[in-house]
Amino acid sequence: GGQSEEHVLKGSYFEIFEDETASLQFEDVIKNEVQEKFILNTNPAAINANRKSAYWLKFTARNDSRNYNHYILESYSLNTKSFQLYYIDENG
């Protein structure tokens, strides 16, 4: 059996950007002019105060194991319609 570890993504562990138009795509968000708009989250959790906006969170996940792992991203936010997860690998 494998061991499982839980890491809670909260507070200052991520940066956040509010897309008030809710129209940006991943290709837009990775551009420098948008990356500069991310701010370090100062709340205990991500706050989606404007339900018409899209919120982008940026964080680093590290796998120190040599084994393949499965990941679960879980949220307790009842106001969230959907999640999409993007990642940048060693090839960009």
N, C-alpha and C positions, 0 to 999 in steps of 0.2 A: 504494500500500500504506500501511496505517496503522502507526503505531508502537505498540509495546506496552511497558508498564512494569510491573514487579513490585514490589509492596509487601507486606512480610511483617508480618502481625499477630501480635505476640508481646509477652511481658512486660507492661510498664506501658502498652501502647497500648490496653488494654481493661479494663473492669470486669467482675466476675463475681459471680453470685449462685447459691447452691446451693438448689434446691427439693427438700428431703428427701422430700416427699410425691410428687414427680413428677406432680403433678396440676394445677398452675397453668396457666392459659391466658394468651395475650398480653394480653387485657383485664385480667387480674388483675395481671400484671407491670408494666404501665404506670401503675398506681396509685401515688400518692406513698408510701404505707406500705411498699410493696415496693421501690420505687426507692431508698428510704433504706437498704435492706439490701445493695445492690450495694457491693462494695469493689474498690479498685484492685488488679489482679492483681500479685503480687510474684514470681511464678515465671517462669522463662524461657518457659513455654508454659502453656496451660490444663491443669489437672490434674483429671481426673474420678476422684477417689479412691473415691467411693462409687458403685458401679455401679447402685444402686437409685434414686439421685437423678437429677434433671434439672438441667442446668447452663445458665444463661442468661448470655450474654456481651453486653456493650453496647460498641459502638465507633462512631466517626464515620468515614464514607467521604466523600471530597470529590472531585468531578469538576471540574477546572479547564479542561477542554477544551470547546470548542463542539461537538465531534463526539459523536455517540452512541457509547457504548462498551459492550462486553460485559465482564462480570466473571466471574471464576472464584473460588469460595471452596473452598479445598482444605485437607484435614486429613490428618495422618499418624497420627492416633490410631486404633489398632486396636481400642480398647475402646468405640467410639462406635457405637450402633445406628443413629442417624439424625440428620439435621440439618434444621432448619426455619429459614428466614430471614424475618424480618419487618423492615419499614422504615416509618418515619413520613415522609410527604412534606409538602409545604408546606401541605396541607389538614388535616394532623393524622393 
